[in-house]
Amino acid sequence: MFDRRLLTHFDWFFLGLVCLVAAIGMMNLYSASAPWSQGGTPIYVKQMYWFALGIVIALIVCMFDYRHLEYMGFFFYGFNVLLLVGVLLVGKTSMGATRWLDLGFFNLQPSEVMKIVIIITLACHFSRKGHAFGHNLRELVPPFSLLTIPVLLIMKQPDLGTSMMVVFIGLTVALFAGIQRLTFIGLTVLGFLGAYGGWFLLHDYQRERVYTFLNPERDPLGSGYHIIQSKIAVGSGGFWGKGFMKGTQSQLSFLPERHTDFAFSVFAEEWGFVGGFGLLALYLLIIIWGLYIARRAADKFGMFLALGVVAMLFWHMVVNLGMVIGLLPVVGVPLPLFSYGGTSMVTTMIGVGLLLNVSMRRFKF
């Protein structure tokens, strides 16, 4: 039964931060989609629906004690791996990628769910297998095996962006759990060798994205068009920006994918350096507050759970913002709470619900 004393410890400040960023994101979507004359429900209204659903899901996640997940993590992991296998066998294909399971009323993307599942699974493992002086290579084989299986299945879809996110989340949780110095150096060398070998496993279009990242001007009207237009939009905003709904790159439709991957470019053009800096400050506050929740967690499992969610939010922010300003290749990673997308919003809000859950149960009754 839900203990009413938990309400006194509910983290309203963190939820308020999340709502503020989501509201700015919906305002930005209103501007980004203004030139479109298509019928049906506008995307900013759909985003409102997804966020409302996300709030409900986050509150439902808060209702049960997160410590029960410690006994269910490996079950979720096994079930989600089966779903990833199912995607490869009977998944729905769209634009050359097979990433979804058609459930009739909803297209489920198990790779997105795996971001949350791998956090729970690794939190289960590291909370039970703690070492004061860090883990050695032999002790890291089980968690890295747990990480490798879904990553390979997701890369097979192919979905390089999501597989990268799962790897980043897993490595971040492992680093917080502790790795011995020599093991860390050895893994770093293996990582570079693996990245070199992985280059030959990439699809042609994925290699093209890397070539475009290194030199967008080699194909300014083709593969380099997105990033060139994005950098123009961000730079043309100047210090104060051009004003709400007055960005030329977005309103004149020069900027592609401006409601999803490049939503921040629209915002930076209209609100300039001041607005962009303010938004980044809000995101930074979310990350710091998430780490604060992890530090105050009542147990190790809660701490690793919170750290994993913070890692998920952090890497999405870093990769997306790196993409839109040309510091990283374009790999299709959305900006949490800001880019349009129901799956991304729901996944993010499940993570928010877990953070709120850990925060409100930091005291044992």
Secondary structure as the mmCIF struct_conf table of DSSP 4:
data_model
#
loop_
_struct_conf.conf_type_id
_struct_conf.id
_struct_conf.beg_label_comp_id
_struct_conf.beg_label_asym_id
_struct_conf.beg_label_seq_id
_struct_conf.end_label_comp_id
_struct_conf.end_label_asym_id
_struct_conf.end_label_seq_id
HELX_RH_3T_P HELX_RH_3T_P1 ARG A 4 HIS A 9
HELX_RH_AL_P HELX_RH_AL_P1 TRP A 12 ALA A 32
TURN_TY1_P TURN_TY1_P1 SER A 33 PRO A 35
BEND BEND1 GLY A 40 THR A 41
HELX_RH_AL_P HELX_RH_AL_P2 ILE A 43 MET A 63
BEND BEND2 PHE A 64 PHE A 64
HELX_RH_3T_P HELX_RH_3T_P2 TYR A 66 TYR A 71
TURN_TY1_P TURN_TY1_P2 MET A 72 MET A 72
HELX_RH_AL_P HELX_RH_AL_P3 GLY A 73 VAL A 90
HELX_LH_PP_P HELX_LH_PP_P1 GLY A 91 GLY A 91
STRN STRN1 LYS A 92 SER A 94
TURN_TY1_P TURN_TY1_P3 MET A 95 GLY A 96
STRN STRN2 ALA A 97 ASP A 102
BEND BEND3 GLY A 104 PHE A 105
STRN STRN3 ASN A 107 LEU A 108
HELX_RH_AL_P HELX_RH_AL_P4 PRO A 110 ARG A 128
BEND BEND4 LYS A 129 LYS A 129
TURN_TY1_P TURN_TY1_P4 ALA A 132 PHE A 133
STRN STRN4 HIS A 135 HIS A 135
HELX_RH_AL_P HELX_RH_AL_P5 LEU A 137 MET A 155
TURN_TY1_P TURN_TY1_P5 LYS A 156 PRO A 158
HELX_RH_AL_P HELX_RH_AL_P6 LEU A 160 ALA A 177
STRN STRN5 ILE A 179 ILE A 179
HELX_RH_AL_P HELX_RH_AL_P7 ARG A 181 TRP A 199
TURN_TY1_P TURN_TY1_P6 PHE A 200 LEU A 201
BEND BEND5 LEU A 202 LEU A 202
HELX_RH_AL_P HELX_RH_AL_P8 ASP A 204 LEU A 214
HELX_RH_3T_P HELX_RH_3T_P3 PRO A 216 ARG A 218
BEND BEND6 ASP A 219 ASP A 219
TURN_TY1_P TURN_TY1_P7 PRO A 220 GLY A 224
HELX_RH_AL_P HELX_RH_AL_P9 TYR A 225 SER A 236
TURN_TY1_P TURN_TY1_P8 GLY A 237 TRP A 240
BEND BEND7 LYS A 242 LYS A 242
TURN_TY1_P TURN_TY1_P9 PHE A 244 MET A 245
HELX_RH_AL_P HELX_RH_AL_P10 THR A 248 GLN A 251
TURN_TY1_P TURN_TY1_P10 LEU A 252 SER A 253
BEND BEND8 LEU A 255 LEU A 255
TURN_TY1_P TURN_TY1_P11 PRO A 256 PHE A 262
HELX_RH_AL_P HELX_RH_AL_P11 ALA A 263 ARG A 295
TURN_TY1_P TURN_TY1_P12 ARG A 296 ARG A 296
BEND BEND9 ALA A 298 ASP A 299
HELX_RH_AL_P HELX_RH_AL_P12 LYS A 300 VAL A 324
TURN_TY1_P TURN_TY1_P13 ILE A 325 GLY A 326
BEND BEND10 LEU A 327 LEU A 328
HELX_LH_PP_P HELX_LH_PP_P2 VAL A 333 LEU A 335
TURN_TY1_P TURN_TY1_P14 PRO A 336 PHE A 338
BEND BEND11 SER A 339 SER A 339
HELX_RH_AL_P HELX_RH_AL_P13 GLY A 342 MET A 360
TURN_TY1_P TURN_TY1_P15 ARG A 361 ARG A 361
BEND BEND12 ARG A 362 PHE A 363
#
